[in-house]
Amino acid sequence: MCVWEQTMSGSPAVVMRLVASAYTVAEKAGAIVRKVLHSGELGIVEKTGANDLQTLADRLAQQSICASLYRRFPKITIIGEEDLPAEEIKEDLIENGHSEEILQKTCPAEYSGLKEEELVVWVDPLDGTKEYTEGLLDNVTVLIGIAYEGKAIAGVINQPFYNYQLGSGAELGRTMWGMPGLGAFGFTLKEAPGDRRIITTTRSHSNKVVTECVDAMEPHEVIKVGGAGNKIIQLVEGRASAYVFASLGCKKWDTCAPEAILTAVGGKLTDMHGNAYRYDANVKHMNSAGVLATLRNHEYYVSRVPQSVRQALKTD
């Protein structure tokens, strides 16, 4: 009997099997994203405008992720960014592997008895699509977040083009994952300098309120980059102190996986009022009260949000 079918007490918990699968599925999606770029045929379409794009890579990566996870875990709920027609998925898009290393980890006791049907998976097959089309490849991530009872309890982030600046000889891509109560893996945790407030924010969705809120943090430096996943990576690798985005625009599939990884290392992601977002299957997809994320000192940054910004961004 294979490990996936074991029901004896020694078999891995369902959520650990799901994370182990999501790890290799995210790697497969990252490979698809690279392959489409190298083909030169991006197949770009505008969804709601020039800053909201979809490419062939978004479509194929989401098909691959959803079909691969549903094959193994037919009772989970998956919510993906792309609204795609139901169609037969080519077998070469299916990833059947899993990370043995993740299966060896001990599942936090509070999650060890979870059932498939209790889990909601939030998928952004290509976070940073605009940057992908512009060649800003280090901004691009694949995000697979897992939620239970509205909380982000595990996340996988693949960076398909990690190391791309090193040239043709470099091995491209890396995958990080995390689970609150267990830890985060695939990167080296580093804190930003304690004496500097370095804010990371949007590069393509700015407006007056976004700028006003960033300025209120009295930053020593502002880093404008694309992709929610990429901004959380800035936090956990010590390049930024806070991710501040006082606007509509971010969705649950942008924040579920990053929030799980950030929480796993002691960080926090909330709306601009300091309230947690929920990731139940029936919630609205928009993070309508903005996003504020930090590795440390979250309450300080919440306290700096101007009243005018709070009023502009209503809580759900």
C-alpha positions as CSV (number, residue, x, y, z in Angstrom):
1,M,0.0,0.0,0.0
2,C,1.4,3.4,-0.9
3,V,1.8,6.2,1.6
4,W,-1.1,8.1,0.1
5,E,-3.6,5.3,0.9
6,Q,-2.4,4.4,4.4
7,T,-5.0,4.8,7.1
8,M,-3.0,3.5,9.9
9,S,-1.9,5.9,12.6
10,G,1.7,6.0,11.3
11,S,0.7,7.6,8.0
12,P,1.3,11.3,7.4
13,A,-1.6,13.7,8.2
14,V,-3.8,14.8,5.3
15,V,-2.6,18.4,5.5
16,M,1.1,17.3,5.4
17,R,0.4,15.2,2.3
18,L,-1.4,18.1,0.7
19,V,1.6,20.5,1.4
20,A,4.0,17.8,0.2
21,S,2.1,17.6,-3.1
22,A,1.6,21.4,-3.3
23,Y,5.4,21.7,-3.2
24,T,6.1,19.7,-6.3
25,V,3.0,21.0,-8.0
26,A,4.3,24.6,-7.5
27,E,7.6,23.5,-8.9
28,K,5.9,22.1,-12.0
29,A,3.9,25.3,-12.3
30,G,7.1,27.3,-12.1
31,A,8.6,25.2,-14.9
32,I,5.5,25.9,-17.1
33,V,5.9,29.6,-16.4
34,R,9.6,29.4,-17.6
35,K,8.7,27.4,-20.6
36,V,6.1,29.8,-21.8
37,L,8.4,32.7,-21.4
38,H,11.2,30.9,-23.3
39,S,8.7,30.1,-26.1
40,G,8.2,33.8,-26.7
41,E,4.4,33.3,-27.2
42,L,3.0,34.7,-24.0
43,G,-0.6,34.9,-25.2
44,I,-1.4,38.1,-23.3
45,V,-5.0,39.1,-22.7
46,E,-6.4,42.0,-20.7
47,K,-8.9,41.0,-18.0
48,T,-10.0,44.4,-16.5
49,G,-7.4,46.7,-18.0
50,A,-3.7,47.1,-18.8
51,N,-2.6,46.5,-15.2
52,D,-4.7,43.3,-14.9
53,L,-3.3,40.8,-17.4
54,Q,-3.5,37.1,-18.1
55,T,-1.0,35.1,-20.1
56,L,-0.8,31.5,-21.4
57,A,1.5,30.8,-18.4
58,D,-1.3,31.9,-16.0
59,R,-3.8,29.6,-17.7
60,L,-1.6,26.5,-18.0
61,A,-0.1,26.9,-14.5
62,Q,-3.5,27.1,-12.9
63,Q,-4.8,24.1,-14.9
64,S,-1.7,22.1,-13.8
65,I,-2.1,23.1,-10.1
66,C,-5.8,22.4,-9.9
67,A,-5.9,19.2,-11.9
68,S,-2.9,17.8,-10.0
69,L,-4.2,18.6,-6.6
70,Y,-7.8,17.4,-7.3
71,R,-6.5,14.1,-8.6
72,R,-4.8,13.4,-5.3
73,F,-7.3,15.2,-3.0
74,P,-10.7,15.2,-4.7
75,K,-12.6,16.6,-1.7
76,I,-10.6,19.8,-1.1
77,T,-11.9,23.2,-2.3
78,I,-9.6,25.1,-4.7
79,I,-10.1,28.7,-5.5
80,G,-7.9,30.0,-8.3
81,E,-7.3,33.5,-9.6
82,E,-8.1,32.7,-13.3
83,D,-11.7,32.1,-14.4
84,L,-11.1,29.2,-16.8
85,P,-13.5,27.1,-18.8
86,A,-13.9,23.5,-17.8
87,E,-11.9,21.4,-20.2
88,E,-9.9,18.2,-20.4
89,I,-6.4,18.8,-19.0
90,K,-3.5,17.3,-20.9
91,E,-1.7,14.6,-19.0
92,D,1.7,16.3,-19.4
93,L,0.3,19.1,-17.1
94,I,-0.3,16.7,-14.2
95,E,2.3,16.5,-11.4
96,N,2.0,13.3,-9.4
97,G,5.1,13.7,-7.2
98,H,5.5,14.9,-3.6
99,S,8.2,16.2,-1.3
100,E,9.4,13.3,0.8
101,E,11.2,15.8,3.0
102,I,7.9,17.5,4.0
103,L,6.3,14.1,4.7
104,Q,9.0,13.5,7.3
105,K,8.1,16.6,9.3
106,T,5.8,16.2,12.3
107,C,2.4,17.8,11.7
108,P,1.4,20.3,14.4
109,A,-1.1,18.5,16.7
110,E,-3.9,21.0,16.0
111,Y,-3.9,20.1,12.3
112,S,-3.1,16.4,12.5
113,G,-6.8,15.3,12.3
114,L,-8.0,17.6,9.5
115,K,-10.0,16.1,6.7
116,E,-9.7,17.0,3.0
117,E,-13.1,18.5,2.8
118,E,-12.2,21.0,5.6
119,L,-9.3,22.5,3.6
120,V,-9.5,25.4,1.2
121,V,-6.7,26.0,-1.2
122,W,-6.1,29.5,-2.6
123,V,-4.1,29.5,-5.9
124,D,-2.4,32.3,-7.7
125,P,-0.7,30.5,-10.6
126,L,1.4,33.5,-11.6
127,D,1.6,36.4,-9.1
128,G,3.2,39.4,-10.8
129,T,1.8,38.8,-14.3
130,K,2.5,42.5,-15.4
131,E,6.1,42.2,-14.3
132,Y,6.3,38.8,-16.1
133,T,5.3,40.5,-19.4
134,E,7.8,43.3,-18.8
135,G,10.8,41.0,-18.0
136,L,11.0,41.9,-14.3
137,L,11.3,38.2,-13.6
138,D,12.4,38.2,-10.0
139,N,9.0,39.7,-9.1
140,V,7.2,36.6,-10.3
141,T,5.9,33.8,-7.9
142,V,3.5,30.9,-7.9
143,L,1.4,30.9,-4.8
144,I,-0.5,27.9,-3.2
145,G,-2.0,28.7,0.2
146,I,-4.0,26.2,2.4
147,A,-6.6,27.4,4.9
148,Y,-8.6,25.8,7.6
149,E,-11.5,27.5,9.4
150,G,-10.6,30.8,7.7
151,K,-7.0,30.8,8.8
152,A,-3.9,30.4,6.5
153,I,-2.3,27.3,7.9
154,A,0.3,26.4,5.2
155,G,1.8,28.1,2.2
156,V,4.1,27.3,-0.7
157,I,5.8,29.9,-2.8
158,N,7.8,29.1,-6.0
159,Q,10.0,31.7,-7.6
160,P,10.4,30.4,-11.1
161,F,13.2,32.8,-12.1
162,Y,15.2,32.9,-8.8
163,N,18.9,33.4,-9.8
164,Y,18.0,34.6,-13.4
165,Q,20.4,37.5,-13.1
166,L,23.3,35.1,-12.7
167,G,23.1,34.2,-16.4
168,S,22.7,31.0,-18.4
169,G,24.7,28.7,-16.1
170,A,22.7,29.3,-13.0
171,E,20.1,26.9,-11.8
172,L,16.7,28.7,-12.0
173,G,14.0,28.7,-9.4
174,R,13.4,27.9,-5.8
175,T,10.5,26.9,-3.6
176,M,9.8,27.9,0.0
177,W,7.1,26.7,2.3
178,G,5.9,27.3,5.8
179,M,3.4,26.2,8.4
180,P,2.6,28.1,11.6
181,G,3.6,25.8,14.5
182,L,6.2,24.0,12.4
183,G,8.4,26.6,10.8
184,A,9.4,27.9,7.3
185,F,11.8,26.3,4.9
186,G,13.6,27.0,1.6
187,F,15.1,30.4,2.5
188,T,17.3,32.0,5.2
189,L,15.3,34.1,7.6
190,K,16.8,37.6,8.1
191,E,15.4,40.7,9.7
192,A,15.7,44.2,8.2
193,P,18.0,46.6,10.0
194,G,16.3,47.6,13.3
195,D,17.2,51.3,12.9
196,R,15.6,51.7,9.5
197,R,12.0,51.6,8.3
198,I,12.1,50.2,4.8
199,I,8.7,50.0,3.2
200,T,7.9,47.8,0.2
201,T,4.8,48.7,-1.8
202,T,3.1,48.4,-5.2
203,R,4.9,49.5,-8.3
204,S,1.9,49.5,-10.7
205,H,-1.2,50.1,-8.5
206,S,-0.4,53.3,-6.7
207,N,-2.8,56.2,-5.9
208,K,-3.1,59.1,-3.6
209,V,-4.2,57.0,-0.6
210,V,-1.4,54.4,-1.1
211,T,1.2,57.2,-1.2
212,E,-0.2,59.0,1.8
213,C,-0.1,55.8,3.9
214,V,3.5,55.0,2.9
215,D,4.6,58.5,3.7
216,A,2.9,58.3,7.2
217,M,5.2,55.4,8.0
218,E,8.1,57.9,7.8
219,P,10.2,55.5,5.8
220,H,14.0,55.8,5.4
221,E,13.5,53.9,2.1
222,V,10.7,52.8,-0.2
223,I,11.0,49.7,-2.4
224,K,8.4,49.5,-5.2
225,V,8.1,46.0,-6.5
226,G,5.5,43.8,-8.1
227,G,3.7,40.8,-6.7
228,A,2.4,40.1,-3.2
229,G,4.4,37.0,-2.9
230,N,7.6,38.9,-3.8
231,K,6.9,41.6,-1.2
232,I,6.6,39.0,1.6
233,I,9.9,37.5,0.4
234,Q,11.4,41.0,0.9
235,L,10.2,40.9,4.5
236,V,11.5,37.5,5.4
237,E,14.9,38.0,3.7
238,G,15.5,41.3,5.5
239,R,15.2,43.7,2.6
240,A,12.1,45.4,3.9
241,S,10.5,46.1,7.3
242,A,6.9,46.4,6.2
243,Y,4.7,45.8,3.2
244,V,2.2,48.6,3.0
245,F,-0.7,48.6,0.4
246,A,-3.6,50.9,1.4
247,S,-5.9,50.0,-1.5
248,L,-8.2,47.6,-3.1
249,G,-6.4,45.2,-5.5
250,C,-5.0,42.4,-3.5
251,K,-7.0,39.2,-3.4
252,K,-7.2,36.2,-1.1
253,W,-5.1,34.1,-3.5
254,D,-2.4,36.8,-3.3
255,T,-2.1,36.7,0.5
256,C,-3.0,33.2,1.8
257,A,0.3,31.4,1.0
258,P,2.5,34.4,1.9
259,E,0.6,35.0,5.2
260,A,1.1,31.3,6.2
261,I,4.9,31.6,5.6
262,L,5.2,35.0,7.3
263,T,3.2,33.8,10.3
264,A,5.3,30.7,10.6
265,V,8.4,32.9,11.3
266,G,6.6,35.2,13.7
267,G,5.4,37.8,11.3
268,K,1.9,39.2,10.7
269,L,-0.4,40.1,7.8
270,T,-3.6,42.1,8.3
271,D,-5.7,44.8,6.7
272,M,-4.8,48.4,7.3
273,H,-6.9,48.4,10.5
274,G,-4.9,45.6,12.0
275,N,-7.7,43.0,11.5
276,A,-7.0,39.5,10.2
277,Y,-8.4,38.4,6.8
278,R,-10.4,35.1,6.6
279,Y,-9.8,32.5,3.9
280,D,-13.1,30.5,4.1
281,A,-14.4,29.2,0.8
282,N,-17.3,31.6,0.8
283,V,-15.5,34.9,1.6
284,K,-15.3,37.7,-1.0
285,H,-12.0,37.5,-2.9
286,M,-11.0,41.1,-2.6
287,N,-8.8,42.2,0.4
288,S,-10.9,45.4,0.4
289,A,-9.2,47.1,3.4
290,G,-5.7,46.9,2.0
291,V,-2.7,44.8,3.2
292,L,-0.2,45.5,6.0
293,A,2.5,42.9,6.6
294,T,5.5,42.9,8.9
295,L,8.0,40.5,10.3
296,R,8.3,42.5,13.5
297,N,6.6,45.5,15.2
298,H,3.3,45.1,13.5
299,E,1.4,47.3,16.0
300,Y,3.7,50.2,15.4
301,Y,2.9,50.2,11.7
302,V,-0.8,49.8,12.3
303,S,-0.6,52.8,14.7
304,R,0.9,55.0,11.9
305,V,-2.0,54.4,9.4
306,P,-3.7,57.9,9.1
307,Q,-7.3,58.2,10.0
308,S,-8.1,59.4,6.4
309,V,-6.7,56.1,5.1
310,R,-8.7,54.1,7.6
311,Q,-11.9,55.9,6.5
312,A,-11.1,55.3,2.8
313,L,-10.7,51.6,3.4
314,K,-13.8,50.0,5.0
315,T,-13.4,46.6,6.7
316,D,-15.3,43.7,5.3
